[in-house]
Amino acid sequence: MRVGLVCPYSFDVPGGVQFHVRDLAEWLAAHGHAAQVLAPADDDADLPPYLTSCGRAIPVRYNGSVARLTFGPVTAARVNRWLADGDFDVLHLHEPMTPSASVLALWAFDGPIVATFHTATLRSRAMSAAYPLLRPSLEKISGRIAVSEAARRTVIRHIGGDAVVIPNGVDVAAFAGARPEPAWCGRPGAPTIGFLGRIDEPRKGLAVLSAAMEQVLGRMPGARLVVAGPGDASAAREAMSPTVAAASEFLGPLSDADKARFLHSVDLYVAPNTGGESFGIILVEAMAAGAPVLASDLPAFLRVLGEGAGASFTNEDSGALASEILRLLDNDGLRVALAAAASVRARDFDWSIVANDILAVYDTVTPPGLRSRAWN
């Protein structure tokens, strides 16, 4: 089967949607399907062979973050050419209401269309304003997927109709088999607390964790905060107290392999995100790596953790976060139990399950003859 995947966000900038599209394309290709991806990207970027750039992206503030999107006549021409050359059996759009490549492909394609909705925003002026303009095109979508219940509720509220919930996928074996990096591992009296995310994006919660670390270090002066992810490390360090800054190490962006090693090494992984999360792929990656996870009590995060696969604290409450960090670091047995339960829970999100659920949605929108050739 020939599958066209469209990502609205710049593919040369890390992000959850980009990783999801990348991993799905590679899983499809590994299992006998012809998968091609269209996304914004710099023309001189180091891109995978299955990806076609539809133009350089520009940063736009969206959903509490900065999204890199592209639009306009040049992008539209590239989208049309990619669709004509691809001759796809099914087109799989991601975030079809985001004003970028996905909208342009939705307008231009006349065959079977599946769309995945990643965003969870119950009150969105942008989506409410865009829906009347996009409604005729959105009716072309035959199969709807939401990555979480929160994203599904967003679809119901802003678009109408329903969507099947299929979560983001993770290569569980890759994270479970990672080797620890000694430099990131703790030792008796000096545990390591890990954070991974865009460090200058407020909703990722580094400021909340930094405030909590002041109390943690008062009780456990040997503890270290190890921060991974893109952003201005100097500005983040300056925003910390001198005590917390001295106990913090900034690693910068990590490769996929190093991310797995990082999550496998820390004594406790903390996700202090304050909002705007529809799923929480980093939680699944940490769980798959065998890290004990402590996350803010966002509904999307609690659904990922399930029963007993992680601990939580009251969102944006640095005192509650500090208390929970200390409780977990003081109890090796509890962290081991959390990590064991997390490893089991992570299997529910393995690509072997997630991708087959997505294929089942493709099956509902394609002709019966094509389906029998594709899946048998």
C-alpha positions in Angstrom: 0.0 0.0 0.0 1.2 3.5 -0.8 0.8 5.8 2.2 1.3 9.5 2.2 2.0 11.1 5.6 1.8 14.8 6.0 3.3 16.6 9.0 2.5 20.3 9.5 5.5 21.1 11.6 9.1 21.6 10.6 10.7 18.1 10.4 14.2 19.4 11.2 13.1 20.7 14.6 12.4 18.0 17.3 8.8 17.6 18.4 6.3 14.9 19.4 4.2 15.0 16.2 7.4 14.9 14.0 8.7 11.9 15.9 5.3 10.1 15.6 5.2 10.7 11.8 8.8 9.6 11.5 8.4 6.4 13.5 5.1 5.5 11.7 6.7 6.0 8.3 9.7 3.8 9.2 7.4 1.1 10.7 5.3 1.0 7.6 8.3 0.8 5.4 9.8 -2.0 7.5 6.5 -4.0 7.1 6.2 -3.8 3.4 4.3 -0.6 2.7 5.5 2.3 0.6 5.5 5.3 3.0 6.4 8.9 2.0 6.4 12.0 4.2 5.7 15.6 3.3 6.7 18.3 5.9 8.2 21.7 6.1 12.0 21.7 6.4 15.0 23.7 5.3 16.1 22.5 1.9 19.6 22.0 3.0 18.7 20.0 6.2 19.8 16.4 6.6 16.5 14.7 5.9 15.6 11.0 5.6 15.2 9.7 2.1 11.4 9.2 2.5 10.8 12.8 3.3 10.0 15.6 0.9 10.3 19.3 2.0 7.4 21.5 1.2 9.4 24.7 2.1 11.1 26.4 4.9 9.0 27.0 8.0 8.5 30.1 10.0 8.0 30.2 13.8 4.4 30.9 14.9 3.0 31.0 18.5 0.5 28.2 18.8 -1.1 26.3 21.8 1.4 27.7 24.3 4.4 26.8 22.3 6.2 27.9 19.1 5.2 25.9 16.0 7.3 26.1 12.8 4.8 26.1 9.9 4.7 26.9 6.2 2.0 28.1 3.9 1.5 30.0 0.6 1.5 29.5 -3.1 5.0 28.0 -3.3 4.2 25.5 -0.5 0.9 24.7 -2.3 2.7 23.9 -5.5 5.1 21.6 -3.8 2.2 19.8 -2.0 0.4 19.3 -5.3 3.5 18.0 -7.0 4.1 15.5 -4.1 0.6 14.3 -4.3 0.7 13.8 -8.0 4.0 12.0 -7.9 3.0 9.8 -4.9 -0.2 8.3 -6.3 -1.2 7.4 -2.8 -3.7 4.8 -1.8 -4.4 6.7 1.4 -3.3 10.1 2.7 -2.7 10.4 6.4 -2.8 13.9 7.7 -1.6 15.0 11.1 -3.2 18.1 12.7 -5.4 18.8 9.6 -6.6 22.2 11.1 -3.1 23.6 11.6 -2.4 26.2 8.8 0.5 24.4 7.1 1.1 21.5 4.8 -1.7 19.3 6.2 -4.4 21.9 5.3 -3.0 22.3 1.8 -2.9 18.6 1.2 -6.5 18.2 2.6 -7.7 20.8 0.0 -5.8 19.1 -2.9 -6.3 15.4 -2.4 -9.4 13.5 -3.6 -8.7 10.0 -2.4 -9.2 8.3 1.0 -8.0 10.5 3.9 -7.2 9.6 7.5 -6.4 12.4 10.0 -4.7 12.2 13.4 -5.5 15.0 15.9 -2.8 15.5 18.5 -3.9 18.8 20.1 -5.9 18.9 23.3 -7.4 22.4 23.7 -11.0 22.6 24.8 -11.0 26.4 24.5 -9.4 27.4 21.2 -10.4 30.6 19.5 -8.2 29.7 16.5 -9.9 26.3 16.0 -13.4 27.8 16.5 -12.7 30.5 14.0 -11.1 28.1 11.5 -13.8 25.5 11.5 -16.4 27.3 9.4 -13.7 27.8 6.7 -12.4 24.3 6.8 -15.7 22.4 7.3 -16.3 21.4 3.7 -12.7 20.1 3.4 -12.9 18.3 6.8 -15.8 16.4 5.6 -13.4 14.7 3.1 -11.8 12.9 6.1 -13.0 9.3 6.2 -11.1 8.1 9.3 -10.3 10.1 12.4 -7.7 9.3 15.0 -7.1 11.1 18.3 -3.9 10.4 20.3 -5.7 10.7 23.6 -9.1 11.1 25.2 -8.3 14.8 25.6 -7.5 15.2 21.9 -10.7 13.2 21.1 -12.8 15.7 23.2 -11.2 18.5 21.3 -12.3 17.0 18.0 -15.8 16.5 19.4 -16.0 20.1 20.7 -14.5 22.0 17.8 -15.2 19.8 14.7 -18.1 17.5 15.6 -18.3 13.8 15.1 -15.9 11.4 16.9 -12.5 9.9 16.6 -10.9 6.6 17.6 -8.2 6.9 20.2 -4.9 5.5 19.2 -2.0 6.7 21.3 1.5 7.7 20.1 3.8 4.9 19.6 7.2 4.1 21.1 9.9 1.5 20.1 9.9 -0.1 23.5 12.7 -2.5 22.8 15.1 0.4 21.8 14.5 2.2 25.2 14.5 -1.0 27.3 17.8 -2.2 25.8 19.7 1.1 26.3 22.9 1.0 28.3 23.2 3.5 31.2 25.8 6.3 31.0 27.9 6.4 34.1 28.2 10.2 34.1 24.4 10.5 34.3 23.9 7.9 37.0 23.6 8.7 40.7 25.4 7.2 43.6 24.6 6.8 47.3 23.7 10.2 48.7 24.0 11.8 45.3 21.0 10.7 43.1 20.3 12.2 39.7 17.0 13.8 38.8 16.3 14.0 35.1 14.4 16.5 33.0 14.0 16.4 29.2 12.2 19.1 27.1 12.6 22.5 25.5 14.1 24.3 28.4 13.0 27.8 27.4 9.3 26.8 26.9 7.5 27.7 30.1 4.8 25.0 29.8 7.5 22.3 30.0 7.8 23.3 33.7 11.6 23.6 34.3 10.9 26.6 36.5 8.6 24.5 38.7 11.3 21.8 39.0 14.0 24.4 39.7 12.0 25.8 42.6 11.4 22.3 44.0 15.1 21.6 43.8 15.8 24.3 46.3 14.0 22.2 48.9 15.3 18.9 47.7 18.9 20.2 48.0 18.2 21.4 51.6 17.5 17.8 52.6 19.7 16.0 50.1 22.7 18.3 49.2 24.3 15.7 47.0 21.4 15.5 44.5 21.9 16.6 40.9 19.5 17.9 38.3 20.4 16.7 34.8 18.6 18.7 32.1 18.4 17.6 28.5 16.8 19.4 25.6 17.2 22.4 23.3 17.1 26.0 24.5 19.2 28.7 26.1 21.0 26.9 29.0 22.7 30.1 30.1 19.3 31.9 30.6 17.8 28.9 32.3 20.8 28.7 34.7 20.5 32.4 35.5 16.9 32.0 36.4 17.8 29.4 39.0 19.0 30.1 42.5 22.8 29.8 42.9 22.4 26.6 44.9 20.2 24.9 42.2 22.4 26.2 39.4 25.5 24.7 41.0 23.7 21.3 41.3 22.5 21.4 37.7 24.0 20.0 34.5 22.7 21.0 31.0 23.3 18.4 28.3 21.6 20.2 25.3 19.7 18.3 22.7 20.3 14.5 22.7 20.2 12.0 19.9 17.6 9.2 20.1 20.2 6.8 21.3 21.5 9.2 24.0 18.0 10.0 25.0 17.3 6.4 25.7 20.6 6.1 27.7 19.7 9.3 29.6 16.3 7.9 30.7 17.9 4.6 31.6 20.5 6.3 33.8 18.7 8.8 36.0 17.4 7.8 39.5 14.1 9.6 38.9 12.6 11.2 35.8 10.4 14.2 36.5 7.9 15.7 34.0 6.8 19.0 35.6 4.8 20.1 32.5 2.2 22.7 33.4 -0.4 22.3 30.5 -1.0 22.0 26.8 -0.2 18.3 26.7 -2.5 15.9 24.9 -0.6 12.7 25.5 2.9 12.6 27.0 5.2 10.6 24.8 8.3 11.4 26.9 6.6 9.6 29.9 6.2 6.4 27.8 9.8 6.6 26.7 11.0 7.0 30.3 8.7 4.1 31.3 10.1 1.9 28.5 13.6 2.8 29.6 12.8 1.6 33.1 13.0 4.9 34.8 10.7 5.7 37.8 8.5 8.5 36.6 7.1 11.5 38.6 4.7 13.7 36.6 2.4 16.6 37.2 -1.2 15.5 37.5 -2.3 16.6 34.0 -5.2 14.4 32.9 -3.2 13.3 29.8 -0.3 12.3 32.0 -2.4 10.4 34.5 -4.0 8.4 31.7 -0.5 7.4 30.4 0.7 6.4 33.8 -2.4 4.3 34.5 -2.5 2.5 37.9 0.9 2.2 39.7 3.2 2.9 36.7 4.3 6.3 38.1 3.8 8.9 40.7 2.2 12.4 40.4 2.1 15.7 42.1 -0.2 18.7 42.0 0.4 20.7 38.9 2.6 23.9 39.3 3.0 23.2 43.1 6.8 23.2 43.6 6.4 22.3 47.3 4.3 19.2 46.5 6.9 18.3 43.8 9.8 18.6 46.3 8.0 16.5 48.8 7.3 13.8 46.2 10.9 13.8 44.9 12.2 13.4 48.4 9.7 10.6 49.2 10.8 8.7 46.1 14.5 9.2 46.5 14.3 8.1 50.1 12.6 4.8 49.1 14.7 2.6 46.7 12.1 -0.2 46.9 9.3 2.1 45.8 11.3 3.4 42.8 12.1 -0.2 41.8 8.4 -1.1 42.0 7.3 1.9 40.0 9.9 1.2 37.3 8.8 -2.4 37.0 5.2 -1.5 36.6 6.1 1.2 34.1 8.0 -1.2 32.0 4.9 -3.4 31.7 2.6 -0.4 31.1 4.9 0.9 28.3 4.3 -2.2 26.2 0.7 -1.0 25.6 2.3 1.8 23.5 4.7 -0.2 21.4 4.6 0.4 17.7 3.7 -3.2 17.1 0.3 -2.5 18.7 -0.1 1.2 17.7 0.7 0.8 14.0 -1.6 -2.2 13.6 -4.4 -0.1 15.0 -3.6 2.6 12.5 -3.6 0.1 9.7 -7.1 -1.0 10.8 -8.3 2.6 10.3 -6.7 2.6 6.8 -8.6 -0.6 6.2 -11.9 1.2 6.9 -11.3 3.9 4.2 -9.8 1.9 1.3 -11.5 -0.3 -1.2 -11.9 -4.0 -0.2 -9.7 -5.3 -3.0 -6.8 -3.0 -1.9 -7.3 -4.0 1.7 -7.0 -7.7 1.0 -3.8 -7.1 -1.0 -2.3 -4.8 1.6 -2.9 -6.9 4.8 -2.7 -10.5 3.6 
